[in-house]
Amino acid sequence: MVKDNAIPLIKINDSISNAIVEMNSKRLGFVVVLDEQNKLFGIFTDGDLRRTLEKKIDFANTPIKDYTHQKCFTVLPDELATESLKIMKKNKINSLIVVNQEHDVIGCFNIHRIIDLNIN
């Protein structure tokens, strides 16, 4: 699991351009979008970025919240990697966000992190 400063985080009013910079620097293929209270708002993935490119919008002046998936998949910190993999396979997703009971983001990972663990 990626933690602390390695988590790709962005605020809902930040621009898509800022999200791209964060996504690129953290190299997980997504950014976690936080609301004004620093709680999970949603996720913006590299696939979302490709679809957004087709719309020819101004990335520097468009807030990320306009293109964020608010219904994203999360797990609690005590969730087993095997269960997380099942969630990812069932829902055909590449990433999960780890939250605590208060919905604070405490970590995240993508499918490649699980593959590296040789989880089946």
C-alpha positions as CSV (number, residue, x, y, z in Angstrom):
1,M,0.0,0.0,0.0
2,V,1.2,3.5,-0.8
3,K,1.0,5.8,2.1
4,D,1.7,9.4,3.2
5,N,3.4,11.6,0.7
6,A,3.4,8.9,-1.9
7,I,-0.4,9.0,-2.2
8,P,-1.5,11.0,-5.3
9,L,-3.7,13.6,-3.7
10,I,-5.5,16.6,-5.2
11,K,-8.3,18.9,-3.9
12,I,-11.6,19.2,-5.7
13,N,-11.1,22.8,-6.8
14,D,-7.6,22.1,-8.2
15,S,-7.3,22.1,-12.0
16,I,-7.1,19.1,-14.2
17,S,-3.6,20.3,-15.1
18,N,-2.6,20.0,-11.5
19,A,-4.1,16.6,-11.3
20,I,-2.1,15.5,-14.3
21,V,1.1,16.7,-12.7
22,E,0.3,14.8,-9.5
23,M,-0.7,11.7,-11.4
24,N,2.5,11.7,-13.4
25,S,4.7,12.3,-10.4
26,K,3.2,9.5,-8.2
27,R,3.0,7.1,-11.1
28,L,0.0,5.0,-10.0
29,G,-2.4,5.9,-12.9
30,F,-4.8,7.9,-10.8
31,V,-5.3,10.7,-8.3
32,V,-7.4,10.7,-5.2
33,V,-9.6,13.7,-5.0
34,L,-10.3,15.2,-1.5
35,D,-13.1,17.6,-0.5
36,E,-12.7,20.8,1.6
37,Q,-12.6,18.7,4.8
38,N,-9.8,16.5,3.4
39,K,-12.2,13.5,3.1
40,L,-12.5,11.3,0.1
41,F,-14.5,13.0,-2.7
42,G,-13.6,10.6,-5.5
43,I,-11.0,9.3,-8.0
44,F,-9.7,10.5,-11.4
45,T,-7.9,7.9,-13.4
46,D,-5.6,7.9,-16.5
47,G,-8.6,6.5,-18.4
48,D,-10.7,9.5,-17.3
49,L,-7.9,11.7,-18.5
50,R,-7.9,10.1,-22.0
51,R,-11.7,10.5,-22.2
52,T,-11.4,14.1,-21.0
53,L,-8.8,14.8,-23.8
54,E,-11.5,14.1,-26.3
55,K,-13.6,16.9,-25.0
56,K,-11.0,19.5,-25.8
57,I,-11.5,21.4,-22.5
58,D,-9.1,23.9,-20.9
59,F,-7.2,21.8,-18.4
60,A,-5.6,24.7,-16.7
61,N,-9.0,26.3,-15.8
62,T,-11.3,23.3,-15.4
63,P,-11.6,22.0,-11.8
64,I,-11.0,18.3,-11.3
65,K,-14.3,17.9,-9.5
66,D,-16.1,18.3,-12.8
67,Y,-14.6,15.0,-14.0
68,T,-14.1,13.0,-10.8
69,H,-15.8,9.7,-10.2
70,Q,-17.5,10.1,-6.8
71,K,-18.5,6.5,-6.6
72,C,-15.1,4.9,-6.2
73,F,-14.2,1.6,-4.5
74,T,-12.6,1.7,-1.1
75,V,-11.3,-0.8,1.4
76,L,-10.5,-0.6,5.1
77,P,-6.9,-0.9,6.3
78,D,-7.4,-4.4,7.7
79,E,-8.7,-5.8,4.4
80,L,-6.7,-8.7,3.1
81,A,-4.9,-8.3,-0.2
82,T,-6.7,-11.3,-1.6
83,E,-10.1,-9.7,-0.8
84,S,-8.9,-6.5,-2.5
85,L,-7.9,-8.4,-5.6
86,K,-11.4,-10.0,-5.7
87,I,-13.0,-6.5,-5.6
88,M,-10.8,-5.3,-8.3
89,K,-11.4,-8.3,-10.6
90,K,-15.2,-8.3,-10.0
91,N,-15.5,-4.6,-10.7
92,K,-12.9,-4.5,-13.5
93,I,-11.0,-1.7,-11.8
94,N,-7.2,-1.1,-11.4
95,S,-7.0,0.8,-8.2
96,L,-8.4,0.9,-4.7
97,I,-8.3,3.6,-2.0
98,V,-7.8,2.7,1.6
99,V,-9.9,4.7,4.1
100,N,-10.5,4.5,7.8
101,Q,-13.9,4.6,9.5
102,E,-14.0,8.4,9.3
103,H,-13.4,8.2,5.5
104,D,-9.9,9.7,5.8
105,V,-7.7,8.5,3.0
106,I,-4.8,6.6,4.6
107,G,-3.4,4.8,1.5
108,C,-4.0,3.4,-2.0
109,F,-2.7,0.9,-4.4
110,N,-3.1,-0.3,-8.0
111,I,-3.4,-3.8,-9.5
112,H,0.4,-3.8,-10.2
113,R,1.2,-3.6,-6.5
114,I,-0.9,-6.7,-5.8
115,I,0.6,-8.5,-8.8
116,D,4.1,-7.7,-7.3
117,L,3.0,-9.6,-4.1
118,N,2.1,-12.7,-6.2
119,I,-1.5,-12.7,-4.8
120,N,-3.9,-15.0,-6.6
